Amino acid sequence: MSDRIFFVNAQLNQVVALNASDPANLTLAFTVSMAGYGGVANSVTVVPGGIAVAAEASPKTSPGKVVFFDASGTFISEVTVGALPDMVTVTPNGQKVLVANEGEPNDTYTIDPEGTVSVIDISGGLAAPTVTTIDFTAYTPAMLPGVRIFGTGATVAQDLEPEHIAVNDDGTKAFVVFQEQCRCAYRPSHEHDRSDHFLGHEGP
């Protein structure tokens, strides 16, 4: 996998793999159509034994998927995650895949799914992943002073929309960006500890 570059072509709803064995002369290795796996592919990352692709549903307010393929683009397995999985990453030890499920409302705000983070355990291999999806329903506005909650009639869990995740070097903390709130939070990266710590302050 060290001679491959993977990216998502959202316009064609494909995952594209480039052969980078000669960095000065990139060539197409293969493409994977995501048409059969949901609405649109949003993110891809390399994991041990293959790749993980985050695919939103159609409509985007329904639960999405993370789909696993091998290094040649052959389907292995899939799991259901939260609404609008926007970004996928893997812990440094390659054992867990973390997914930022943005949970955006529809255009008329009649459906507003909760933002969530999914933790997918792939320690048993890509053919047998297990998923735990973590929400933010334990929080009220009073518990998060200074955090901007502004959606029409939205709860904290609906208004927090995870956009991106970064994991520290030893894999013990996952930093989650809430773009609409101009906030970052971190939590232990294993699914059994659900404590969150909100960082920073709201920008201008």
N, C-alpha and C positions, 0 to 999 in steps of 0.2 A: 504493500500500500504506500510505501515511501515515494514511489514514482507516479503517484496519482494526485490530481487536483480535482476536488468535487465542489460543485456549486449548484444552486437552484436557478432554473430559468422559469420565473413565474409566468411569463407571457405564454410560453408553450406548455407550462405545467409539467416540466421535466426535471430530473436530476441529471446533470451532465458530468461525465468523468473525462478528464484530459490526461493524456500520457505526458508526463513531465520528465521522462528519463533524459531528454535533452532539453534543458530549460530554455534554450535559445530557439527551439523549434517545437512548440507545443502542438500535439495532434489529438484528435478526438479518439478516445478509447471506446466509449459507449454512452448511450443515453437510456434513462429509465422513464417511461411514461407513468405519471402518477394519476392518470385519469380514473383508474379503477379503485382508488384508495380514498377519495374524498373530493373536496373542492379544489384547493390549491396547495401545492407544496410551498412551505415558507422557510425551511431551514434544513441543513444537512450537516452531520458531523461524522468523523471517522471513529469507529469503536473497534475493540478487538474482534476480529473475524469478519468485519464488514463495515456497513454504514447505517446510521439511523436518520430517518427523514421525518420531520414534523409536517403533517398535512391537516389543514383545517377541513371542516365538514362543509356541506352545502345544505342548508344555510350555515353561515359561520357561527351562529349562536348555539348550534348543537355540538355535542362532544366530538373532538377531533381524534386523530390517531398518530401514533409513532410507528413507522413501518421499518422493519429491518431487512436489509439485503446483504448478500455476500459481496466479496470484492469484485465479482464479475457482473453485479447487478441483478442476480437471481433472488427472488423473494424467499425470505426465511420465515418471518412471523410478523405479527402486528399486535399492538395493544391500544385500548381506548384511553384517552387522556381527557383533559378539560377542554372547554370551548376555546377555539382559536389558538392552537399551539403555535406560538410565534417564533420560538427559538429553542434549539436543542443543543445540549453540551454534555460532556462526559467527565467524570471525576478522574484525577490523575492516575489512579490505580486501575482504571478501565472497568470498574465493577458496577458503577451506577450511571445511568443516564438521567439528566435533569432537564425538565421541560418547563418553559414559561408559557402558561396558558393565559392569554390576555383577557379573554372574556369580554370583548367589546359588545356594546348593545347594537341592536339593528338601527337602521336609519330613522325610524319613527319612535324609538325608545320604548316600544311596547314589549320588547324582550331584552332583558339585560342580564346575561349569565354572570356568575361569579368568576372573578379572576382566581386562578389556582396555580399551584406548582406540583408537577408530577415527578415522582422519584421511581425510576424503573431499575430494578435489580437484574443485571445480566450476568451475575457471577456464575449462574448455571448454564450459560451459553445463550446465543441469540435465538435458539429454537424454543427456549422456555423462560421468557422474561416474565417478571411479576411487577405489577405497578401499584403504587400507593399515591393517591392524589390528595393534596393538602389544601384546605381552604383557609379563609380568614374570618370565618363566622364568629369566632370567639371575641372579636374586637368590636367596640362601640366608639363613636366619635370622641367621647369623653376620655377614653383610654389612649387616644392618639392626639394630644394637644398639638396644634400647629400643622397637622396633616390635613391637606385640602380634600374635603369630601364634598362634591359638587353636583353629581349626577341627579337628574330629576327623580326624587323619591328613592334614591339609591341607598342601600346599606353600605357599610364599610366594605364588606366582602364583594359587593357588586362593583364598587367604585375603584378598588385597588386592581390595577390591570398590569400584571407582570409582563415586562417587555424584554428583559435580557437577564442572563444569569452568568456570573463568573465564580469560579471555585478557587479557593486558595491552594497553595502548593501541596499541602499535606492532606487535602481533601476533607478537612474537618468543618469548613464553613462554606456556605453558598451565599453569594451576595446577589440580591434580586433588585432590579431597577424597576421602579414604578414611575414611568415617564410623565404621566398626567399629573402626578403629585409632586414631581421634582424631588423624589425621595429614593433612598436606597435602604434596604433592610438586609440583615443577614440572619441565617439560621443554620444550625448543624445540618450537614448534608445527608444524614441518614434519616429514614422516614419515621423513626420512633420518637425523636425529639422535635417537638413542634414549636419551640420557643422562637420568637422573632424579636429583633432589636432594630428599631428604626433609626437611621442615621441622617445627619445633615439637616438642612432647612430648606424651606420652599424658596425657590428662586423668584426673581422679579417677573 
